[in-house]
Amino acid sequence: MSAKADPELSMLCEMAHQFANGELTDTCQDNDRFPIAPLFGGVLEKAREVGFFDLTVPEELEGGGMDMVALCLALQTLCRYDASIGGVVFTDALAKEVLVASADPAALTGVLSREGDALESLIAFPSYRDPSEGTSLTAIAVDGGSHRLSGDIESVVLAGVASTAVLPAVIEGRDGYSFFTVSLNGGGVTTGSPVQGLGLRACPAADLSLNGAQAAIVGKAGEGARYFDAAAARMGAAAAAMALGIMKGSFEEALEYARQRRQGGREIINWSEVRRILADMAIKTRVAEMLVFEAGYSVEEKEEGWEQSSRAASLAVGQMACELTDDGIQVLGGNGYMEDYGQEKRFRDARQVQSLLGLVPRRKLEYVRRVVEGESEY
Amino acid sequence: MRAGGNPALLEREPRFEDITCSLASVPKLPRAVIKETRDVIAIARAFNDRVVKPRALELDRRKREEPDYLPWDFVEEANRAGFYSMFIPKLFGGHGINMPALSYLLEELSSGCSAMSNLVGVHYLGIATLCGSFNLKLMNRLMRDVAEGERTGKPCLISLAITEPGAGTDVEEMDLISRAKVTCHAKKVAGGYRVNGTKIFISNGHLSTWHMVIGYSDLERPEVNTVLMAVKTGDEGFSFGRQEHKMGQKGCPASELIFEDCFVPEENVAIDDEQAKNFKRPIKETNMQLIDYVLSVSRAGVGAFGTGVARGAYEEALSFASETEVGGTLLINQEWAQCMLSEMYKNVALARLSYIESNYANGLHGMFKLLQWKPVFYLQKYMPAKMVDALLAPFCEMKIATTLFRKFYFDMQKTNESQCTSGWASLSKFAATDAGVKNCQMAVEMMGQAGLRHDCRAEKHLRDSKLLQIYEGTNQLNRINLFKNLIGRSVPGARAFEEGEGTS
C-alpha cells in the first residue's frame, strides 16, 4: 500500500510540508545555533497545535490515534527540512512508546497532561542509548510505593526543556533495570548545560545528576529491557523515516546545485562522475523509501517478523543516510562544507540519527542474536 | 634473472620507477634525515600535550560562538615553537629541517586537532607556492620575513590565494581553467600589475602577512596568462572580507580576500608569462608544471592531515574502548571492537605510507630534489647561519640564480617525473583523507552516544576530517589527476578532463 493512496496520510503529508515550509525553511540554520541562539520554542508550540506530538497516542488519551506509517510520514517530511524537530518528535514518541509498552495506564495518563506549553509537555528520554548497554542510575524503594533515584545520566534528550523524563535505573537488589517517570522540576534533580553535539542541535540534550529524586516506577520492576525492546522495535521504522527525510533533503539540494554550478565550461551535472554520485544518491533514497514504508506497514499490521523489519530498516537506512549525506557535501565541494548551505547540517544530523536507539554495532549483534536463538527469522 | 635486463618489461604499467620511489630514495638520503625526523616528532608530541590537546575543544567552541575570532594565541605559540620557519632552508633564513619531516609534524598535530595543524601546514602551502616559482630573490625576501617574525615574536605567515567564487576545482588544472570563468584580473601596468577580483576559502587568510595570489592577465585565456604575485596585508587596494562559517576546522579561518585596484610592483611578481617565455615547454605546460610542483608537495601534506585525523579518531576510540563497559564487559575485550580498532590502525598505517611514498617521489623528482642531494643537505645543515647569510644568501639576489634554478626545475624535469610526483600526491591525498573520514565515522559509531558529544572529541574529528576530502582539489579531481598521470598515459585514446557531452 502506498502512503499516497491513503487520503488521511496524504493530508498529513501535505500538512507537514506546509508546516515545514512555513516554519522551518528560512530558520533552520539559525535554529541549529542552539544553545548559542534560543531554542525554537515557538515552532514547537505550533507543531503541537498541528498535532505532530502524540500522533500515535490513542485517541481515548487525547492523542492523534494515528499509526506508525503516519508517524514515519510526518517524520520524513519534517526531517527533509530540519531533522532537529524530528528528533524532538521522535524522543517524545519513544518515551511514550515505553510507557505504552509497560501497559501501565497510570504512567501514561500521568505524563499526558495538557497543562503548560509545548516544551513542558514533552517527555525527556535518553534516546541515543539502549539502557542494556549499562545504566548508572540506582533506585531505592521508599514508603508509599514510590522510589528515589540517584546517580548521573548523560545526554538525556529534551532534558532542560521538558518537565518530565522517563529514565532507566537499577533497583538495588534486583536484576535488570526498570523505567521511572521523574519530574525534572522537582527536588534532587540537577540539569547540566545543553550538551554540545554533532547534529540535531535544536533537539537539545543535557546531563542529569540525580540525588534522591522522587520517581514513579513504570510498569513492573525489572521489566525495563522488555519495554525498551518493544518500544525500540516499533520506533526503528520512525528512526529510519528521519534518516530518509534527511536523504531526500540532501539529494534535492545536490541535484539543484549540480544544475547550476559550472566547472570546466559546463554545468557539473554534465560530468559523468557527478552523475554517478547523484545516481547513487537517488538509488539509495528510493531504496530507503521502500524500506521505511514497508517497515512502517509491517509494524502496524503486526506482520510476522515485524520487529526485525523495523530494526533492519533503521540500521540499513541509517547507514545509507550517512553515506548519502557525505556525497551530498561532496557534490557541492567547498560550498557543501559551509553553514550557508544545508548539506553540512544534514551530514551531521544523519550521523546523530543513526545513533538513535543505541550503539549501532551492538544493535547489529542483537539483531543476529535473535536470529541465532530462534526468536525471529532473519 | 635475465628478464631484469629488458627495459621494456620495466616500462610496463605500473612502471618500475613509479612503484619503487622508496627503494630508490633510501640509499640517497642523508642519514641525518632520520635524526631530524625523530626530533620533529618528539617536538610535535610535546607541543600536542602542552598546547594542542588542552586547547582544541575550546578553540572549536569559541569559533562557533564568535565566528570572527582569530586564534592569534595559538599562532604565537606555534611561532615560538619555531614551526613557521622550521622547514625553510637555511639559505633563506630558516632552520633548514628536511621538508618531508613537515608531514610527520602535521600528522602529529592533526591527531590532536586538524584545524591547529592547518594553522601550521597551510603556511607551508604558501611557502611551496612561492618556491614553485623558483624566483630566488623573492623567495629570499619573503622567507626571511618569516624568520624575522619568529625572532621578533610577530608571526609572519604566508597564504595561497587561488580559489575564486566561480572556480574551485578549475583553477588547479590547466585543461579545466581554459574553459572556466575566472575573475581575478591582473592587468599589466607600468612597473607591475593592477589586480581586481575576489578570492575565497583562503585558509589562514586573515592571519597571514603575505599572500601568494594567482591572477590572470587575460581572463579569456587564463591557462597562458597566469600571474603569481605576492601581496602583503595592508597593501593599498587589498582587504579582507568575511570568514567562512565552516562545519569543522573552525579554528583555522577560511577567508575572503578582496582586491580593488591593488597595485603589485614588479619585484613582488613571482612569475608570469613574460618571465616564463624562454622556458623549454609552452607556457600552458609550464603553468601546469608549476601547479604540479606545488600540489605534489601540498597534497602529500593533506595526506598527512588525513593520516593525523584518522589517528586522532583511532586514539579516541581506543581510549574509550579501554575505559567503557558495554553490557557488563569492557569494550576493548569484545572481538568486534578489536576488529574495528585493527581496521582503524590499518587505515592510519596505509595512509601514512601513502604520504611517505609521495614525499619520496618529491625527493627524487620534485621540489625536494636539490635539498635532499647530500652535498647540498650537509652544506646547509652544518654551515653556520651567519656564514650562509654572508656567503650564500647574496647569490639569491643575482638573476642568474633564478635562471639556474628554473633551468634545473622546469626545463630539466622530465614528463614522467612530474607524472610520478603528481600521481602519487593525488593518490596520497584521496587515500589518506578518505581513511581519515572513515576512521572518524568508525570512532563515532563505536563510541555511540559519547561519540556524538563535543567533549568526547570524536565528533569534532569527524567534522574536521570532511574538509580534507574537499580542499587541495576534491577527491574526485584527484582521482582524475591520478588517472591522467599514472593510468591514462599508457592507454591509447585516453583523455582526462575532456569528457564528451554525450557520456553523461
Interface residues (C-beta under 8 A of the other chain):
Chain A: I36 P126 Y128 R129 S132 E133 G134 E154 S155 V195 Q196 G197 L198 G199 R262 Q263 G264 G265 R266 I269 N270 W271 S272 E273 V274 R275 I277 C322 D326 I329 Q330 G333 G334 G336 Y337 M338 E339 D340 E344 F347 R348 R351 Q352 Q354 S355 G358 L359 V360 P361 R362 L365
Chain B: R61 R64 E65 T163 G166 A167 G168 T169 D170 D175 L176 R179 A180 K181 I200 F201 E244 H245 K246 M247 G248 E325 V326 G327 G328 W336 A337 M340 V437 Q441 V444 E445 M446 G448 Q449 A450 G451 L452 R453 H454 D455 E459 L462 R463 K466 L467 Q469 I470 Y471 T474 N475 Q476 I480 F497 E499 E501 T503 S504
